[in-house]
Amino acid sequence: MNALIVFAHPEPRSFNAAMRDEAARTLAEQGYSVTVSDLYAEGFEAAAGPGDVLERANPERFDLGAEQLAAAETLAYAPDIRREIDRLFAADLLILQFPMWWFSVPAILKGWIDRVFAFGVAYDFGRTWDRGVFRGKRAMLSFTTGAPANVFEPDGRSGDLERVLWPLHGGVLALCGFSVLRPFTAWAVPWIGDQGRAEVLARYRRRLQSLDEEEPLFFHRLADFGEDHRLRPDVEPGTPAQHRGPRKHL
Amino acid sequence: MNALIVFAHPEPRSFNAAMRDEAARTLAEQGYSVTVSDLYAEGFEAAAGPGDVLERANPERFDLGAEQLAAAETLAYAPDIRREIDRLFAADLLILQFPMWWFSVPAILKGWIDRVFAFGVAYDFGRTWDRGVFRGKRAMLSFTTGAPANVFEPDGRSGDLERVLWPLHGGVLALCGFSVLRPFTAWAVPWIGDQGRAEVLARYRRRLQSLDEEEPLFFHRLADFGEDHRLRPDVEPGTPAQHRGPRKHL
C-alpha cells in the first residue's frame, strides 16, 4: 500500500511538519510505502495558468479546463504537475497536511488541487462521485487550527466544522471518488504547550494505527440524483451540505 | 466612494474579464472611483511565506500569524502585499471576481487572502465580526461556474451554494467586519452561448446599479455567543453554517 502525504507549511520546524513526520513514521510501521510532497520545499507553483500545459490547445485564449482536457491523454503537463499526478495515482491513501487558514487550505495547497486534479485526469464527464477516478482509494484531511474546538461546533462562532470542510471533503475529494475518512484536527496548537502538542501527536499516531478499520464518511451516489441534478424525492439528504430546509442567505 | 475589484483569472479575454469590465464601467457611472487588482497580470505571489515580511520577528522559525502581527504596526510587508493593503483599506466596496474552481476561489485569490488579510491589520484579538476592521464597508463575491444552478440547490449534487460559500462569506469577509452582499453567480458560462453571456452581463449591470439599496446578509454578532464561543441558548441560529441539529459527518 502506498500513502501520499501532501505537506503545505512554509516552516520545516512547524508542528505541521511534526504531524507529517508522525504520519510518515506510523504509516511506514503499518507497512505503507510513504511519499511526501513538500509543496513549499519543492517550490510548487500555486497559480494555475498557461504554463501548466506543454503545448496550448488554444493559443488565443486560455481556458484551464479545456487545456487540461486537451493535455490529458499524454499527460503533457508542466513537470511539477506531472510529478504530482504520478504520486497521486500511485497512492492508495492520500493525506493533506496543512494549517487551516481562513477556513480552508493554504493557497499553495489550493493550487496543488487546481493544477494536479486536472480535467480528463482526476475527473471527467460522468466520472465523478461514486463513479469517480479515485474510487477505492482513501483520503483524509489533517490540519491545525489556532482556534479551540468549540468555535467549530454546530452552534460555534465559526460555524459547524463539517459544513466548513464541505468544499474540500465533498467538492474535491469525494467528487473525485475518494473514500473520505474523518479529518484529524489539532486544535488551538499555539496555545496548548509542548505537553499538549505531544499528546496531539500521540492521538494522531493511535488514529493512524487503526485507519484501515475506519468507515468512510457518507456521500450521495450519482444514482441518488435525478436528471435535474437534485436528490430524488425518496432520498433523504445525508451530508452536511444537502438539505431540504429553508435557506438562510440566498 | 471607492470600489476595489480583485480579479483572479489568467486569461485577459475571459468572461470573468468581461464581468470585471462591466462592473468597473457600471460602478464608475454610479460615481465610484474604481481600482482593479489584476492578480495574474500583476504577478501577485500566491504562497504566503517568509518573503511576506521585510524583517523577520523570529528568524529561527516562521509562523505566519506571528510574523504578520509583528510587521503590522509599520506595515513592513513585501511590496505586493503593501500595495494590496493600501487598496483594500481605501475601498468602500470590495468585489472578488473569479471562476469558481473546486467550490472555492482560485489559489492566487486564496493567496491574496492569506497574505493581505494580515493578522494585526485585517483582524486582531477582539476585532472580528461586528467589531471587525472593515465594518461599514461592503463586499461581494462575483463568480462564474461550469455547472448549472440546480447543482447548487439545497438538494443539489454539489450541496447548497450558501453552505459552499460559507468559508468565504463567513470565514473571510464577515469575520473581518464586511457587510456581505448576496453573491452574483454567472452559471454554466461555457454552455450558454454568446447571447446567454450577454444576458448575464446585462443582469450583472442591473444588479450593480442598485447595489446601494441592498440589505447585507445576516451574520451573528459577537454578543450572540457565550464565553464558550457557542450561541447563547436564547439565540436562534441564523446563518447557513450555524445550527442545533445533528451532525452528518462528525
Interface residues (C-beta under 8 A of the other chain):
Chain A: P10 E11 R13 S14 Y40 A46 A47 A48 G49 P50 E60 R61 F62 D63 L64 G65 P99 W101 W102 F103 S104 V105 P106 A107 I108 K110 G111 I113 D114 F117 W129 G146 A147 P148 N150 V151 E153 P154 D155 G156 R157 S158 G159 D160 L161 E162 R163 V164 L165 W166 P167 L168 H169 G170 G171 V172 L175 R182 P183 P190 L217 F218 H220 L222 F225 D228 H229 R230 L231 P237 G238 T239 P240 A241 Q242 H243 R244 G245 R247 K248 H249 L250
Chain B: P10 E11 R13 S14 Y40 A46 A47 A48 G49 P50 E60 R61 F62 D63 L64 G65 P99 W101 W102 F103 S104 V105 P106 A107 I108 K110 G111 I113 D114 F117 W129 G146 A147 P148 N150 V151 E153 P154 D155 G156 R157 S158 G159 D160 L161 E162 R163 V164 L165 W166 P167 L168 H169 G170 G171 V172 L175 R182 P183 P190 L217 F218 H220 L222 F225 D228 H229 R230 L231 P237 G238 T239 P240 A241 Q242 H243 R244 G245 R247 K248 H249 L250
